[in-house]
Amino acid sequence: MNKAIVNHTALIRKGRVFDFYAENVTLPNGVTMDMEVIRHPGAAAIVAVLDDGRILLLKQYRHAVGGFIWEIPAGTLDPGEDVDTCAARELTEETGYTAGQIEKLAEILPLPAYSDERIYLYLATGLSLAEQNLDEDELLFVHPVALSDALGMVADGTIQDAKTIAGLHLAAARLVKPENVQR
């Protein structure tokens, strides 16, 4: 047996973004136990690169952590929405830019111990100004930042958001050509 067998599942709370379940499972090693699980529809996060090479970072209010944090643009998939469509939509809604090119970098599991959420990371280039369209609960400010400065913000602990850290490092690996790296 390579997967757990779900013996019983009960919806504890249906939320606006995700649902919270209690499940009784038999694990691959034969142990049966109760577990809590968050079921999430998934999300897209975008490293958006201006023509001058700067990255669009957001300084966004996050109630759960008690204040503003630095992030890349991101958002939850709408029901039935394609991930690529979600990435393009969220980029425009949060930053006021559209992308000429958008490519998937990776798929990450940010909270695998208790959530099935998957975040799809993208690189967006060829940006053009559009109209920002924030949700009423989104309090954020867009800041163009040099990629090297953004990576420095990761190194010094200013950026702590996991999707942002992963996205910036993946984008840097894609954008920085080996011939440009000093040895």
OpenMM code with the backbone's topology and positions (N, CA, C; nanometers):
from openmm import Vec3, app, unit

residues = "MET ASN LYS ALA ILE VAL ASN HIS THR ALA LEU ILE ARG LYS GLY ARG VAL PHE ASP PHE TYR ALA GLU ASN VAL THR LEU PRO ASN GLY VAL THR MET ASP MET GLU VAL ILE ARG HIS PRO GLY ALA ALA ALA ILE VAL ALA VAL LEU ASP ASP GLY ARG ILE LEU LEU LEU LYS GLN TYR ARG HIS ALA VAL GLY GLY PHE ILE TRP GLU ILE PRO ALA GLY THR LEU ASP PRO GLY GLU ASP VAL ASP THR CYS ALA ALA ARG GLU LEU THR GLU GLU THR GLY TYR THR ALA GLY GLN ILE GLU LYS LEU ALA GLU ILE LEU PRO LEU PRO ALA TYR SER ASP GLU ARG ILE TYR LEU TYR LEU ALA THR GLY LEU SER LEU ALA GLU GLN ASN LEU ASP GLU ASP GLU LEU LEU PHE VAL HIS PRO VAL ALA LEU SER ASP ALA LEU GLY MET VAL ALA ASP GLY THR ILE GLN ASP ALA LYS THR ILE ALA GLY LEU HIS LEU ALA ALA ALA ARG LEU VAL LYS PRO GLU ASN VAL GLN ARG".split()
positions = [
    Vec3(0.0843, -0.1176, 0.0000),
    Vec3(0.0000, 0.0000, 0.0000),
    Vec3(0.0890, 0.1242, 0.0000),
    Vec3(0.0745, 0.2108, -0.1025),
    Vec3(0.1551, 0.3322, -0.1146),
    Vec3(0.0821, 0.4589, -0.0734),
    Vec3(-0.0490, 0.4503, -0.0580),
    Vec3(-0.1277, 0.5670, -0.0190),
    Vec3(-0.2108, 0.5304, 0.1027),
    Vec3(-0.2534, 0.6339, 0.1741),
    Vec3(-0.3439, 0.6118, 0.2868),
    Vec3(-0.4818, 0.5751, 0.2348),
    Vec3(-0.5542, 0.5000, 0.3139),
    Vec3(-0.6937, 0.4686, 0.2844),
    Vec3(-0.7777, 0.5570, 0.3752),
    Vec3(-0.8668, 0.6338, 0.3170),
    Vec3(-0.9547, 0.7207, 0.3952),
    Vec3(-1.0764, 0.6379, 0.4365),
    Vec3(-1.0874, 0.6135, 0.5654),
    Vec3(-1.1959, 0.5329, 0.6201),
    Vec3(-1.3230, 0.6153, 0.6407),
    Vec3(-1.3030, 0.7413, 0.6789),
    Vec3(-1.4163, 0.8301, 0.7051),
    Vec3(-1.3686, 0.9745, 0.6919),
    Vec3(-1.4531, 1.0579, 0.6360),
    Vec3(-1.4209, 1.1995, 0.6257),
    Vec3(-1.5424, 1.2814, 0.6654),
    Vec3(-1.5193, 1.3908, 0.7361),
    Vec3(-1.6282, 1.4790, 0.7790),
    Vec3(-1.5865, 1.6236, 0.7589),
    Vec3(-1.6725, 1.6995, 0.6935),
    Vec3(-1.6480, 1.8428, 0.6760),
    Vec3(-1.6704, 1.9120, 0.8098),
    Vec3(-1.5669, 1.9772, 0.8602),
    Vec3(-1.5758, 2.0498, 0.9869),
    Vec3(-1.6230, 2.1924, 0.9618),
    Vec3(-1.5639, 2.2564, 0.8619),
    Vec3(-1.6017, 2.3940, 0.8283),
    Vec3(-1.5748, 2.4212, 0.6820),
    Vec3(-1.6756, 2.4767, 0.6149),
    Vec3(-1.6594, 2.5202, 0.4766),
    Vec3(-1.6222, 2.6675, 0.4807),
    Vec3(-1.5073, 2.7003, 0.4249),
    Vec3(-1.4601, 2.8378, 0.4284),
    Vec3(-1.4779, 2.9089, 0.2954),
    Vec3(-1.4440, 3.0361, 0.2962),
    Vec3(-1.4516, 3.1175, 0.1749),
    Vec3(-1.3487, 3.0714, 0.0715),
    Vec3(-1.2292, 3.0336, 0.1179),
    Vec3(-1.1215, 2.9931, 0.0275),
    Vec3(-1.0934, 2.8435, 0.0340),
    Vec3(-1.0962, 2.7854, 0.1529),
    Vec3(-1.0655, 2.6435, 0.1675),
    Vec3(-1.1616, 2.5795, 0.2662),
    Vec3(-1.1609, 2.4453, 0.2686),
    Vec3(-1.2475, 2.3686, 0.3581),
    Vec3(-1.1621, 2.2886, 0.4560),
    Vec3(-1.2152, 2.2691, 0.5762),
    Vec3(-1.1429, 2.1999, 0.6822),
    Vec3(-1.2141, 2.0680, 0.7123),
    Vec3(-1.1409, 1.9575, 0.7031),
    Vec3(-1.1964, 1.8230, 0.7207),
    Vec3(-1.1273, 1.7493, 0.8343),
    Vec3(-1.2032, 1.6585, 0.8970),
    Vec3(-1.1464, 1.5584, 0.9881),
    Vec3(-1.1570, 1.4264, 0.9142),
    Vec3(-1.0461, 1.3540, 0.9074),
    Vec3(-1.0455, 1.2268, 0.8355),
    Vec3(-0.9865, 1.1173, 0.9239),
    Vec3(-1.0465, 1.0001, 0.9156),
    Vec3(-0.9895, 0.8815, 0.9777),
    Vec3(-0.9235, 0.8047, 0.8638),
    Vec3(-0.7920, 0.7811, 0.8773),
    Vec3(-0.7167, 0.7193, 0.7684),
    Vec3(-0.6344, 0.6022, 0.8189),
    Vec3(-0.6113, 0.5084, 0.7280),
    Vec3(-0.5147, 0.4024, 0.7531),
    Vec3(-0.3936, 0.4348, 0.6665),
    Vec3(-0.2822, 0.4596, 0.7323),
    Vec3(-0.1587, 0.4999, 0.6638),
    Vec3(-0.0948, 0.3818, 0.5913),
    Vec3(-0.0016, 0.4079, 0.5007),
    Vec3(0.0652, 0.2993, 0.4272),
    Vec3(0.1340, 0.1962, 0.5170),
    Vec3(0.1682, 0.2354, 0.6407),
    Vec3(0.2319, 0.1395, 0.7322),
    Vec3(0.1306, 0.0611, 0.8155),
    Vec3(-0.0020, 0.0805, 0.7870),
    Vec3(-0.1059, 0.0063, 0.8561),
    Vec3(-0.1625, 0.0746, 0.9793),
    Vec3(-0.1040, 0.1846, 1.0239),
    Vec3(-0.1528, 0.2570, 1.1410),
    Vec3(-0.2778, 0.3358, 1.1025),
    Vec3(-0.3819, 0.3256, 1.1862),
    Vec3(-0.5049, 0.4010, 1.1645),
    Vec3(-0.5111, 0.5157, 1.2648),
    Vec3(-0.5448, 0.6356, 1.2138),
    Vec3(-0.5486, 0.7527, 1.3009),
    Vec3(-0.6418, 0.8592, 1.2453),
    Vec3(-0.6768, 0.9564, 1.3307),
    Vec3(-0.7548, 1.0720, 1.2899),
    Vec3(-0.6596, 1.1842, 1.2515),
    Vec3(-0.6924, 1.2550, 1.1425),
    Vec3(-0.6098, 1.3650, 1.0949),
    Vec3(-0.7004, 1.4807, 1.0521),
    Vec3(-0.6494, 1.6024, 1.0643),
    Vec3(-0.7186, 1.7195, 1.0131),
    Vec3(-0.6518, 1.7589, 0.8824),
    Vec3(-0.7350, 1.7956, 0.7841),
    Vec3(-0.6828, 1.8282, 0.6511),
    Vec3(-0.7529, 1.9522, 0.5973),
    Vec3(-0.6751, 2.0412, 0.5407),
    Vec3(-0.7293, 2.1570, 0.4696),
    Vec3(-0.7302, 2.1224, 0.3215),
    Vec3(-0.8477, 2.1324, 0.2600),
    Vec3(-0.8627, 2.1107, 0.1145),
    Vec3(-0.8696, 2.2477, 0.0490),
    Vec3(-0.7756, 2.2714, -0.0411),
    Vec3(-0.7584, 2.4029, -0.1047),
    Vec3(-0.7665, 2.3868, -0.2559),
    Vec3(-0.8293, 2.4801, -0.3272),
    Vec3(-0.8431, 2.4658, -0.4722),
    Vec3(-0.7141, 2.4864, -0.5513),
    Vec3(-0.6103, 2.5379, -0.4877),
    Vec3(-0.4850, 2.5648, -0.5571),
    Vec3(-0.4708, 2.7129, -0.5882),
    Vec3(-0.3508, 2.7513, -0.6272),
    Vec3(-0.3215, 2.8919, -0.6519),
    Vec3(-0.2124, 2.9048, -0.7563),
    Vec3(-0.2028, 3.0246, -0.8109),
    Vec3(-0.0940, 3.0586, -0.9029),
    Vec3(-0.0195, 3.1776, -0.8445),
    Vec3(0.1122, 3.1777, -0.8593),
    Vec3(0.1971, 3.2874, -0.8141),
    Vec3(0.2915, 3.3242, -0.9273),
    Vec3(0.3184, 3.4530, -0.9414),
    Vec3(0.3867, 3.5012, -1.0609),
    Vec3(0.5065, 3.5885, -1.0256),
    Vec3(0.6228, 3.5549, -1.0809),
    Vec3(0.7381, 3.6444, -1.0765),
    Vec3(0.7287, 3.7273, -1.2043),
    Vec3(0.6915, 3.8533, -1.1878),
    Vec3(0.6689, 3.9436, -1.3009),
    Vec3(0.7922, 4.0309, -1.3206),
    Vec3(0.8472, 4.0273, -1.4422),
    Vec3(0.9729, 4.0963, -1.4716),
    Vec3(0.9471, 4.2102, -1.5692),
    Vec3(0.9786, 4.3324, -1.5252),
    Vec3(0.9695, 4.4491, -1.6129),
    Vec3(1.0790, 4.4433, -1.7182),
    Vec3(1.0638, 4.5220, -1.8248),
    Vec3(1.1637, 4.5225, -1.9323),
    Vec3(1.3031, 4.5613, -1.8832),
    Vec3(1.3114, 4.6409, -1.7761),
    Vec3(1.4429, 4.6805, -1.7236),
    Vec3(1.5012, 4.5760, -1.6277),
    Vec3(1.4305, 4.4621, -1.6112),
    Vec3(1.4808, 4.3529, -1.5287),
    Vec3(1.4321, 4.3535, -1.3851),
    Vec3(1.3671, 4.4611, -1.3425),
    Vec3(1.3161, 4.4636, -1.2052),
    Vec3(1.1958, 4.3698, -1.1913),
    Vec3(1.1782, 4.3185, -1.0705),
    Vec3(1.0708, 4.2263, -1.0350),
    Vec3(0.9617, 4.3067, -0.9637),
    Vec3(0.8365, 4.2741, -0.9904),
    Vec3(0.7270, 4.3381, -0.9180),
    Vec3(0.6997, 4.2618, -0.7888),
    Vec3(0.7310, 4.3247, -0.6766),
    Vec3(0.7005, 4.2680, -0.5459),
    Vec3(0.5824, 4.3425, -0.4855),
    Vec3(0.5069, 4.2721, -0.4044),
    Vec3(0.3947, 4.3326, -0.3334),
    Vec3(0.4281, 4.3410, -0.1862),
    Vec3(0.3940, 4.4524, -0.1264),
    Vec3(0.3949, 4.4614, 0.0195),
    Vec3(0.2470, 4.4536, 0.0562),
    Vec3(0.2067, 4.3369, 0.1113),
    Vec3(0.0659, 4.3045, 0.1278),
    Vec3(0.0330, 4.2764, 0.2735),
    Vec3(-0.0833, 4.3269, 0.3170),
    Vec3(-0.1282, 4.3011, 0.4532),
    Vec3(-0.1810, 4.1591, 0.4644),
    Vec3(-0.1316, 4.0851, 0.5640),
    Vec3(-0.1761, 3.9488, 0.5909),
    Vec3(-0.2140, 3.9386, 0.7385),
    Vec3(-0.3431, 3.9323, 0.7639),
    Vec3(-0.3936, 3.9311, 0.9011),
    Vec3(-0.3362, 3.8153, 0.9831),
    Vec3(-0.3280, 3.6968, 0.9236),
    Vec3(-0.2830, 3.5782, 0.9976),
    Vec3(-0.1439, 3.5958, 1.0585),
    Vec3(-0.0573, 3.6735, 0.9935),
    Vec3(0.0779, 3.6932, 1.0469),
    Vec3(0.0947, 3.8310, 1.1109),
    Vec3(-0.0129, 3.9065, 1.1159),
    Vec3(-0.0127, 4.0299, 1.1933),
    Vec3(0.0469, 4.1520, 1.1281),
    Vec3(0.0457, 4.1593, 0.9972),
    Vec3(0.0974, 4.2808, 0.9350),
    Vec3(0.1291, 4.2629, 0.7875),
    Vec3(0.2094, 4.3550, 0.7368),
    Vec3(0.2487, 4.3543, 0.5966),
    Vec3(0.3683, 4.2622, 0.5757),
    Vec3(0.3652, 4.1883, 0.4652),
    Vec3(0.4787, 4.1051, 0.4254),
    Vec3(0.5066, 4.1269, 0.2766),
    Vec3(0.6258, 4.0890, 0.2347),
    Vec3(0.6649, 4.0983, 0.0935),
    Vec3(0.6289, 3.9684, 0.0225),
    Vec3(0.5677, 3.9814, -0.0962),
    Vec3(0.5250, 3.8652, -0.1730),
    Vec3(0.5347, 3.8943, -0.3224),
    Vec3(0.5288, 3.7876, -0.4009),
    Vec3(0.5045, 3.8015, -0.5436),
    Vec3(0.3527, 3.7967, -0.5628),
    Vec3(0.3014, 3.8487, -0.6743),
    Vec3(0.1576, 3.8416, -0.6990),
    Vec3(0.1107, 3.6963, -0.7010),
    Vec3(-0.0070, 3.6719, -0.6431),
    Vec3(-0.0596, 3.5353, -0.6357),
    Vec3(-0.2078, 3.5387, -0.6044),
    Vec3(-0.2739, 3.4283, -0.6358),
    Vec3(-0.4141, 3.4183, -0.6007),
    Vec3(-0.4681, 3.2789, -0.6220),
    Vec3(-0.5836, 3.2566, -0.5649),
    Vec3(-0.6503, 3.1271, -0.5659),
    Vec3(-0.7251, 3.1038, -0.6966),
    Vec3(-0.7217, 2.9804, -0.7412),
    Vec3(-0.7979, 2.9431, -0.8606),
    Vec3(-0.9471, 2.9545, -0.8328),
    Vec3(-1.0198, 3.0099, -0.9295),
    Vec3(-1.1659, 3.0107, -0.9239),
    Vec3(-1.2148, 2.8715, -0.9639),
    Vec3(-1.3358, 2.8329, -0.9237),
    Vec3(-1.3881, 2.7000, -0.9616),
    Vec3(-1.3849, 2.6791, -1.1136),
    Vec3(-1.3222, 2.5679, -1.1548),
    Vec3(-1.3137, 2.5335, -1.2965),
    Vec3(-1.2132, 2.6138, -1.3762),
    Vec3(-1.1389, 2.7024, -1.3116),
    Vec3(-1.0443, 2.7893, -1.3827),
    Vec3(-0.9145, 2.7156, -1.4134),
    Vec3(-0.8621, 2.7371, -1.5319),
    Vec3(-0.7324, 2.6854, -1.5746),
    Vec3(-0.6229, 2.7615, -1.4989),
    Vec3(-0.5159, 2.6924, -1.4630),
    Vec3(-0.4083, 2.7538, -1.3849),
    Vec3(-0.3419, 2.8686, -1.4611),
    Vec3(-0.3176, 2.8514, -1.5916),
    Vec3(-0.2563, 2.9585, -1.6707),
    Vec3(-0.3443, 3.0838, -1.6708),
    Vec3(-0.4752, 3.0634, -1.6812),
    Vec3(-0.5706, 3.1743, -1.6802),
    Vec3(-0.5681, 3.2451, -1.5454),
    Vec3(-0.5609, 3.1673, -1.4385),
    Vec3(-0.5531, 3.2237, -1.3039),
    Vec3(-0.4279, 3.3100, -1.2887),
    Vec3(-0.3153, 3.2611, -1.3368),
    Vec3(-0.1899, 3.3361, -1.3254),
    Vec3(-0.2005, 3.4704, -1.3983),
    Vec3(-0.2518, 3.4687, -1.5204),
    Vec3(-0.2666, 3.5927, -1.5974),
    Vec3(-0.3646, 3.6873, -1.5291),
    Vec3(-0.4749, 3.6350, -1.4801),
    Vec3(-0.5761, 3.7168, -1.4124),
    Vec3(-0.5198, 3.7810, -1.2864),
    Vec3(-0.4541, 3.7018, -1.2031),
    Vec3(-0.4001, 3.7541, -1.0776),
    Vec3(-0.2912, 3.8577, -1.1013),
    Vec3(-0.2078, 3.8364, -1.2016),
    Vec3(-0.1046, 3.9348, -1.2338),
    Vec3(-0.1681, 4.0703, -1.2612),
    Vec3(-0.2696, 4.0725, -1.3459),
    Vec3(-0.3349, 4.1981, -1.3810),
    Vec3(-0.4096, 4.2572, -1.2621),
    Vec3(-0.4878, 4.1754, -1.1932),
    Vec3(-0.5660, 4.2261, -1.0801),
    Vec3(-0.4782, 4.2896, -0.9739),
    Vec3(-0.3664, 4.2252, -0.9404),
    Vec3(-0.2853, 4.2723, -0.8284),
    Vec3(-0.1824, 4.3776, -0.8654),
    Vec3(-0.1286, 4.3714, -0.9875),
    Vec3(-0.0208, 4.4648, -1.0230),
    Vec3(-0.0611, 4.5720, -1.1227),
    Vec3(-0.1662, 4.5482, -1.2001),
    Vec3(-0.2015, 4.6426, -1.3055),
    Vec3(-0.1172, 4.6246, -1.4303),
    Vec3(-0.0614, 4.5039, -1.4494),
    Vec3(0.0165, 4.4716, -1.5695),
    Vec3(-0.0383, 4.3438, -1.6322),
    Vec3(-0.0245, 4.3345, -1.7634),
    Vec3(-0.0489, 4.2085, -1.8333),
    Vec3(0.0856, 4.1584, -1.8851),
    Vec3(0.0925, 4.0290, -1.9134),
    Vec3(0.2176, 3.9689, -1.9596),
    Vec3(0.2095, 3.9347, -2.1072),
    Vec3(0.3165, 3.9656, -2.1805),
    Vec3(0.3275, 3.9217, -2.3196),
    Vec3(0.3608, 3.7740, -2.3265),
    Vec3(0.4422, 3.7281, -2.2310),
    Vec3(0.4794, 3.5870, -2.2206),
    Vec3(0.4662, 3.5451, -2.0745),
    Vec3(0.4141, 3.4255, -2.0567),
    Vec3(0.4038, 3.3701, -1.9219),
    Vec3(0.4365, 3.2214, -1.9315),
    Vec3(0.5302, 3.1774, -1.8479),
    Vec3(0.5693, 3.0369, -1.8528),
    Vec3(0.5726, 2.9771, -1.7128),
    Vec3(0.5308, 2.8525, -1.7053),
    Vec3(0.5283, 2.7827, -1.5770),
    Vec3(0.6713, 2.7458, -1.5382),
    Vec3(0.7057, 2.7761, -1.4128),
    Vec3(0.8373, 2.7417, -1.3589),
    Vec3(0.8347, 2.6115, -1.2791),
    Vec3(0.7308, 2.5948, -1.1959),
    Vec3(0.7261, 2.4786, -1.1066),
    Vec3(0.5902, 2.4715, -1.0384),
    Vec3(0.5729, 2.3633, -0.9663),
    Vec3(0.4546, 2.3408, -0.8836),
    Vec3(0.5066, 2.3048, -0.7455),
    Vec3(0.4575, 2.3740, -0.6421),
    Vec3(0.5065, 2.3479, -0.5070),
    Vec3(0.3914, 2.3107, -0.4134),
    Vec3(0.4264, 2.2405, -0.3073),
    Vec3(0.3340, 2.2023, -0.2005),
    Vec3(0.3767, 2.2780, -0.0754),
    Vec3(0.3144, 2.3923, -0.0463),
    Vec3(0.3638, 2.4746, 0.0640),
    Vec3(0.3360, 2.4205, 0.2039),
    Vec3(0.2312, 2.3400, 0.2210),
    Vec3(0.1923, 2.2924, 0.3546),
    Vec3(0.1521, 2.1457, 0.3514),
    Vec3(0.2390, 2.0554, 0.3057),
    Vec3(0.1975, 1.9171, 0.2825),
    Vec3(0.1619, 1.8376, 0.4078),
    Vec3(0.1962, 1.8844, 0.5243),
    Vec3(0.1631, 1.8108, 0.6463),
    Vec3(0.0137, 1.8153, 0.6764),
    Vec3(-0.0552, 1.9204, 0.6283),
    Vec3(-0.1972, 1.9318, 0.6614),
    Vec3(-0.2837, 1.9961, 0.5534),
    Vec3(-0.2284, 2.0172, 0.4342),
    Vec3(-0.3078, 2.0779, 0.3271),
    Vec3(-0.2694, 2.0171, 0.1923),
    Vec3(-0.3697, 2.0087, 0.1034),
    Vec3(-0.3428, 1.9600, -0.0321),
    Vec3(-0.3180, 2.0753, -0.1303),
    Vec3(-0.2994, 2.1964, -0.0789),
    Vec3(-0.2779, 2.3119, -0.1662),
    Vec3(-0.1555, 2.2923, -0.2552),
    Vec3(-0.1731, 2.3276, -0.3818),
    Vec3(-0.0632, 2.3323, -0.4786),
    Vec3(-0.0549, 2.4738, -0.5307),
    Vec3(0.0659, 2.5272, -0.5333),
    Vec3(0.0871, 2.6600, -0.5905),
    Vec3(0.1713, 2.6418, -0.7157),
    Vec3(0.1201, 2.6954, -0.8251),
    Vec3(0.1865, 2.6883, -0.9546),
    Vec3(0.2618, 2.8191, -0.9739),
    Vec3(0.3938, 2.8099, -0.9897),
    Vec3(0.4795, 2.9280, -1.0015),
    Vec3(0.5058, 2.9597, -1.1478),
    Vec3(0.4959, 3.0878, -1.1817),
    Vec3(0.5115, 3.1345, -1.3196),
    Vec3(0.6137, 3.2463, -1.3287),
    Vec3(0.6686, 3.2612, -1.4482),
    Vec3(0.7539, 3.3736, -1.4840),
    Vec3(0.6804, 3.4518, -1.5914),
    Vec3(0.6601, 3.5809, -1.5676),
    Vec3(0.5892, 3.6671, -1.6633),
    Vec3(0.6837, 3.7754, -1.7142),
    Vec3(0.6923, 3.7890, -1.8462),
    Vec3(0.7763, 3.8904, -1.9092),
    Vec3(0.6949, 3.9622, -2.0162),
    Vec3(0.7559, 4.0646, -2.0765),
    Vec3(0.6857, 4.1415, -2.1776),
    Vec3(0.5651, 4.2126, -2.1180),
    Vec3(0.5854, 4.2758, -2.0029),
    Vec3(0.4739, 4.3374, -1.9305),
    Vec3(0.4274, 4.4668, -1.9964),
    Vec3(0.2957, 4.4861, -1.9919),
    Vec3(0.2325, 4.6092, -2.0403),
    Vec3(0.1374, 4.6585, -1.9331),
    Vec3(0.1291, 4.7913, -1.9196),
    Vec3(0.0374, 4.8483, -1.8211),
    Vec3(-0.1068, 4.8154, -1.8554),
    Vec3(-0.1827, 4.7850, -1.7526),
    Vec3(-0.3260, 4.7561, -1.7637),
    Vec3(-0.3917, 4.8248, -1.6438),
    Vec3(-0.5054, 4.7748, -1.6023),
    Vec3(-0.5739, 4.8340, -1.4875),
    Vec3(-0.5755, 4.7373, -1.3703),
    Vec3(-0.5223, 4.7830, -1.2576),
    Vec3(-0.5251, 4.7044, -1.1353),
    Vec3(-0.6708, 4.6916, -1.0899),
    Vec3(-0.7067, 4.5753, -1.0343),
    Vec3(-0.8450, 4.5506, -0.9932),
    Vec3(-0.8440, 4.4665, -0.8658),
    Vec3(-0.8158, 4.5312, -0.7531),
    Vec3(-0.8020, 4.4606, -0.6265),
    Vec3(-0.9374, 4.4211, -0.5690),
    Vec3(-0.9400, 4.3054, -0.5000),
    Vec3(-1.0567, 4.2665, -0.4226),
    Vec3(-1.0641, 4.3590, -0.3015),
    Vec3(-1.1828, 4.3701, -0.2418),
    Vec3(-1.1988, 4.4635, -0.1302),
    Vec3(-1.1143, 4.4263, -0.0082),
    Vec3(-1.0764, 4.2992, 0.0037),
    Vec3(-0.9951, 4.2579, 0.1180),
    Vec3(-0.8449, 4.2595, 0.0876),
    Vec3(-0.8062, 4.3065, -0.0303),
    Vec3(-0.6639, 4.3117, -0.0658),
    Vec3(-0.6085, 4.4511, -0.0370),
    Vec3(-0.5143, 4.4556, 0.0525),
    Vec3(-0.4448, 4.5790, 0.0861),
    Vec3(-0.2985, 4.5556, 0.0507),
    Vec3(-0.2559, 4.6108, -0.0631),
    Vec3(-0.1203, 4.5855, -0.1101),
    Vec3(-0.0662, 4.7035, -0.1886),
    Vec3(0.0647, 4.7082, -0.1953),
    Vec3(0.1361, 4.8119, -0.2682),
    Vec3(0.2396, 4.7449, -0.3566),
    Vec3(0.2472, 4.7869, -0.4839),
    Vec3(0.3381, 4.7276, -0.5820),
    Vec3(0.4708, 4.8025, -0.5791),
    Vec3(0.5806, 4.7264, -0.5710),
    Vec3(0.7151, 4.7834, -0.5669),
    Vec3(0.8048, 4.7137, -0.6692),
    Vec3(0.8515, 4.7848, -0.7716),
    Vec3(0.9533, 4.7260, -0.8602),
    Vec3(1.0875, 4.7203, -0.7858),
    Vec3(1.1495, 4.6018, -0.7859),
    Vec3(1.2734, 4.5798, -0.7114),
    Vec3(1.3690, 4.5018, -0.8004),
    Vec3(1.4967, 4.5387, -0.7989),
    Vec3(1.5971, 4.4624, -0.8733),
    Vec3(1.5973, 4.3185, -0.8220),
    Vec3(1.6149, 4.2236, -0.9135),
    Vec3(1.6168, 4.0828, -0.8743),
    Vec3(1.7236, 4.0570, -0.7684),
    Vec3(1.8400, 4.1154, -0.7836),
    Vec3(1.9458, 4.0948, -0.6843),
    Vec3(1.9045, 4.1494, -0.5476),
    Vec3(1.8335, 4.2618, -0.5456),
    Vec3(1.7851, 4.3159, -0.4186),
    Vec3(1.6777, 4.2251, -0.3581),
    Vec3(1.5891, 4.1710, -0.4425),
    Vec3(1.4854, 4.0796, -0.3936),
    Vec3(1.5494, 3.9550, -0.3323),
    Vec3(1.6521, 3.9016, -0.3980),
    Vec3(1.7225, 3.7853, -0.3429),
    Vec3(1.7942, 3.8218, -0.2132),
    Vec3(1.8449, 3.9438, -0.2057),
    Vec3(1.9045, 3.9918, -0.0808),
    Vec3(1.8013, 4.0010, 0.0308),
    Vec3(1.6784, 4.0389, -0.0047),
    Vec3(1.5693, 4.0445, 0.0932),
    Vec3(1.5340, 3.9047, 0.1443),
    Vec3(1.5504, 3.8047, 0.0591),
    Vec3(1.5316, 3.6658, 0.1035),
    Vec3(1.6443, 3.6298, 0.2002),
    Vec3(1.7674, 3.6592, 0.1620),
    Vec3(1.8839, 3.6216, 0.2429),
    Vec3(1.8837, 3.6878, 0.3802),
    Vec3(1.8358, 3.8135, 0.3876),
    Vec3(1.8391, 3.8816, 0.5177),
    Vec3(1.7108, 3.8641, 0.5987),
    Vec3(1.6168, 3.7844, 0.5466),
    Vec3(1.4945, 3.7553, 0.6213),
    Vec3(1.3818, 3.8544, 0.6029),
    Vec3(1.4004, 3.9557, 0.5186),
    Vec3(1.2934, 4.0514, 0.4925),
    Vec3(1.1775, 3.9831, 0.4215),
    Vec3(1.2094, 3.8960, 0.3254),
    Vec3(1.1074, 3.8143, 0.2580),
    Vec3(1.1064, 3.6782, 0.3259),
    Vec3(0.9886, 3.6413, 0.3807),
    Vec3(0.9744, 3.5132, 0.4492),
    Vec3(0.8702, 3.4233, 0.3842),
    Vec3(0.7930, 3.4763, 0.2925),
    Vec3(0.6862, 3.4004, 0.2274),
    Vec3(0.7458, 3.2905, 0.1400),
    Vec3(0.7017, 3.1661, 0.1638),
    Vec3(0.7613, 3.0498, 0.0971),
    Vec3(0.7453, 3.0525, -0.0547),
    Vec3(0.6266, 3.0853, -0.1048),
    Vec3(0.6060, 3.0858, -0.2506),
    Vec3(0.6928, 3.1923, -0.3163),
    Vec3(0.7121, 3.3029, -0.2464),
    Vec3(0.7947, 3.4113, -0.2997),
    Vec3(0.9413, 3.3698, -0.3039),
    Vec3(0.9879, 3.3068, -0.1989),
    Vec3(1.1265, 3.2590, -0.1953),
    Vec3(1.1501, 3.1587, -0.3079),
    Vec3(1.0608, 3.0609, -0.3203),
    Vec3(1.0756, 2.9608, -0.4264),
    Vec3(1.0678, 3.0258, -0.5635),
    Vec3(0.9700, 3.1129, -0.5835),
    Vec3(0.9533, 3.1782, -0.7132),
    Vec3(1.0728, 3.2617, -0.7531),
    Vec3(1.1260, 3.3399, -0.6600),
    Vec3(1.2413, 3.4247, -0.6909),
    Vec3(1.3643, 3.3420, -0.7271),
    Vec3(1.3882, 3.2350, -0.6517),
    Vec3(1.5049, 3.1516, -0.6817),
    Vec3(1.4895, 3.0784, -0.8150),
    Vec3(1.3709, 3.0296, -0.8436),
    Vec3(1.3475, 2.9632, -0.9725),
    Vec3(1.3593, 3.0616, -1.0881),
    Vec3(1.3059, 3.1814, -1.0699),
    Vec3(1.3157, 3.2838, -1.1745),
    Vec3(1.4609, 3.3245, -1.1963),
    Vec3(1.5349, 3.3405, -1.0878),
    Vec3(1.6762, 3.3778, -1.1000),
    Vec3(1.7533, 3.2723, -1.1777),
    Vec3(1.7251, 3.1464, -1.1502),
    Vec3(1.7925, 3.0383, -1.2230),
    Vec3(1.7600, 3.0435, -1.3716),
    Vec3(1.6395, 3.0841, -1.4054),
    Vec3(1.5983, 3.0932, -1.5458),
    Vec3(1.6532, 3.2188, -1.6125),
    Vec3(1.6573, 3.3289, -1.5375),
    Vec3(1.6935, 3.4581, -1.5965),
    Vec3(1.8438, 3.4841, -1.6022),
    Vec3(1.9179, 3.4338, -1.5043),
    Vec3(2.0613, 3.4612, -1.4970),
    Vec3(2.1342, 3.3587, -1.5819),
    Vec3(2.1950, 3.4056, -1.6860),
    Vec3(2.2669, 3.3176, -1.7784),
    Vec3(2.4026, 3.2807, -1.7188),
    Vec3(2.4453, 3.1550, -1.7357),
    Vec3(2.5738, 3.1120, -1.6780),
    Vec3(2.6911, 3.2014, -1.7208),
    Vec3(2.6872, 3.2521, -1.8420),
    Vec3(2.7982, 3.3357, -1.8883),
    Vec3(2.8039, 3.4714, -1.8170),
    Vec3(2.6942, 3.5103, -1.7496),
    Vec3(2.6916, 3.6373, -1.6778),
    Vec3(2.7289, 3.6233, -1.5312),
    Vec3(2.7473, 3.5011, -1.4835),
    Vec3(2.7811, 3.4790, -1.3440),
    Vec3(2.9316, 3.4935, -1.3263),
    Vec3(2.9710, 3.5809, -1.2323),
    Vec3(3.1141, 3.6002, -1.2046),
    Vec3(3.1649, 3.4839, -1.1204),
    Vec3(3.2843, 3.4395, -1.1503),
    Vec3(3.3427, 3.3274, -1.0764),
    Vec3(3.4575, 3.3769, -0.9930),
] * unit.nanometer
topology = app.Topology()
chain = topology.addChain("A")
for resn in residues:
    res = topology.addResidue(resn, chain)
    for name in ("N", "CA", "C"):
        topology.addAtom(name, app.Element.getBySymbol(name[0]), res)
